[in-house]
Amino acid sequence: MPLTSHGGYPSEAARYRERTPRSAALMAEAVRHLPGGDTRSTLFYPPYPLFIKHGEGCWLTDVDGHRLLDLSSNHTALVHGNRNPGVLAAVADQLTHGSCFPGPSATQVELAGLIHGRIPSVERLRFTNSGTEATLNAVRAARAFTGRGRFAKMEGGYHGSQDPMMVSTHPDPAAAGPLDCPRAVPSSLGLAPGTLEEVLVLPFNAVAETRALIEAHADGLAAVIVEPVQGSAGMIPAEPAFLAMLREVTAAHGILLIFDEVVCFRLAPGGAQAWYGIRPDLTCLGKMIGGGFPLGVFGGRADVMAQFDPREQVPRVPHPGSLNANPVSLRAGISALEQLDAGACDRINRLGERLRAGLQSLFDAHRLSARVTGAGSLFGIHFTGAPVRSYREVMGADPGRRHTLFLGLLNEGVMLDPRGAGCVSTAMGETEVERFLAATRRVLERIDLRQEPVGPGRS
Ligand SMILES: Cc1ncc(COP(=O)(O)O)c(C=O)c1O
C-alpha cells in the first residue's frame, strides 16, 4: 500500500466512513435523541458504531448491506450465534402462551433444575434480568449472611454497572496505586458517597499480594467476587493457583467467594468452576444463560440463599422484579443451555485454541508487540510486548493500535468487540476461524501497525 500525500497510510477510519454511509446517517439522527447517539456504553467506538440490521448464525449484516463474520456474538451472549433455530422455536412457542405472568411458571423450575444439575455448587438460585442484578444481589446476600459491610473485587474486573462495581474497572495507570495495595478508583462520576470505602481492590493473579490484603481486611469483608476469566479486561484467565488461594483464604475467614461466570460459564458444561475444579459459595450467570434474551442468575449455598425464602416470614433479603424469571428469556435459556453440551463446549474450545495460536503467529510474523490471551472459546488482543497476566500488564497497552486493527477488521468484514476481544460460537467451524485469520493477515499487510501512530483508541 503506497504512502499517501500526508506521509501516512490511508486511515482505516476513512475507509470505514466510505463504506458505511447509512450507519453515519443513522448516527447523525441518533445524536438528536440519545446522548452521543448511544444507549449502551460498551458499543460506542469512533468515528461511530456500525448499525446492525440482521444476524444469522455467525454472520451479521449492517445497514449498508455488508456481511460481517460475528466474533463478538453480542459480547459473548450469543454462544450459538444469531437466530439459533432452537432458541427461536422455544421463544415462538412461549409467545403463544404469553410473555410474563403474575405468577411463577413451570419453566423457571425447569431451568433452575438444569442449572443446579450442571453446577452442583448452585444449590438454590434466583433469576434476574441482567448480570448486573445478579452480582448486586449476590453481594447483598453475602452482606446479609455475614453481617459485614465491605467486599473485595479485582482490579480490571467488571461485574455490572451498580455503584460499588463501578470501581477500578479500567483504572488509569497513574491513579491505580501500587501492586500490593491498589487504589479504589471510581469508574464513573456520580457514585454514591462512601462507595470507594466499601470496596477493597485486589490485584488479579498476584497470589501473595492478594492473600495479604484479604487477611489484613478479613474482619470487614462479606465477599470476594472474581471472574475466573476477566472479560472486560480482555479475556485474561485466572491462574489456577490464584483461584485456589482465594478459595482457601476466604473459607478460612468466613468470607463468601463469588464466581462471576457471566462471560466464562461457556468454558465447560459445569461452567468455569468445573473447568478450574473450585467450588465457590455463590455464582453469577448472565449473557449466554438467556440465549440472547435478558436473563441473569445468582445462586449458591442453600444456607446463604435461604435468606430469600419467603415461606415463613418476609424474606430477610427481598428480591422483587417485575420481569424476574420472565418465561420468554427462560425458554430461550433452556434451549441455549441444552445445546451447550460437553461436545459443543469441546468443539468451540478447540476452535478457540486454534484461533488464539493462529493470531499470535500472525502478530509474531509481523513483528508486532501483541499478545493474545484467553481460554476455551474466548480470546483477547493486547498491544503490549510483556506477558499478560492481569489488567496491570495491559493498562499501559496501546489502545490506538488496537482500535486501528478493530476498524481494519470491520473493513474486512469481521466484527470483534471494540476492546479487541471476541469468542467462537457454536455456529462457527474451522472455515470461519481461517477466514478470520485471513482477514487479520490482510489488515496487517495493509497497515504497518508498528508505525501506526497512537490514535483515538479507547482504553
Ligand atoms: C463478567 C460480567 N459480569 C457482569 C456483567 C453485567 O451483565 P449485564 O450487562 O447483563 O448487566 C457483565 C457484562 O458485561 C460481565 O462481563
The ligand as an SDF file (V2000), in Angstrom:
LIG
                    3D

 16 16  0  0  0  0  0  0  0  0999 V2000
  -18.3120  -10.5970   33.9650 C   0  0  0  0  0  0  0  0  0  0  0  0
  -19.5400   -9.7490   33.8760 C   0  0  0  0  0  0  0  0  0  0  0  0
  -20.3580   -9.6630   34.9310 N   0  0  0  0  0  0  0  0  0  0  0  0
  -21.4790   -8.9350   34.9020 C   0  0  0  0  0  0  0  0  0  0  0  0
  -21.8230   -8.2210   33.7840 C   0  0  0  0  0  0  0  0  0  0  0  0
  -23.0720   -7.4110   33.7610 C   0  0  0  0  0  0  0  0  0  0  0  0
  -24.0210   -8.0460   32.9650 O   0  0  0  0  0  0  0  0  0  0  0  0
  -25.2020   -7.2060   32.2630 P   0  0  0  0  0  0  0  0  0  0  0  0
  -24.5840   -6.4240   31.1570 O   0  0  0  0  0  0  0  0  0  0  0  0
  -26.1520   -8.2730   31.7960 O   0  0  0  0  0  0  0  0  0  0  0  0
  -25.8000   -6.3500   33.3200 O   0  0  0  0  0  0  0  0  0  0  0  0
  -21.0050   -8.2680   32.6520 C   0  0  0  0  0  0  0  0  0  0  0  0
  -21.3440   -7.5110   31.4340 C   0  0  0  0  0  0  0  0  0  0  0  0
  -20.5910   -7.3520   30.5440 O   0  0  0  0  0  0  0  0  0  0  0  0
  -19.8300   -9.0470   32.7060 C   0  0  0  0  0  0  0  0  0  0  0  0
  -18.9950   -9.1100   31.6660 O   0  0  0  0  0  0  0  0  0  0  0  0
  1  2  1  0
  2  3  1  0
  2 15  2  0
  3  4  2  0
  4  5  1  0
  5  6  1  0
  5 12  2  0
  6  7  1  0
  7  8  1  0
  8  9  2  0
  8 10  1  0
  8 11  1  0
 12 13  1  0
 12 15  1  0
 13 14  2  0
 15 16  1  0
M  END
$$$$
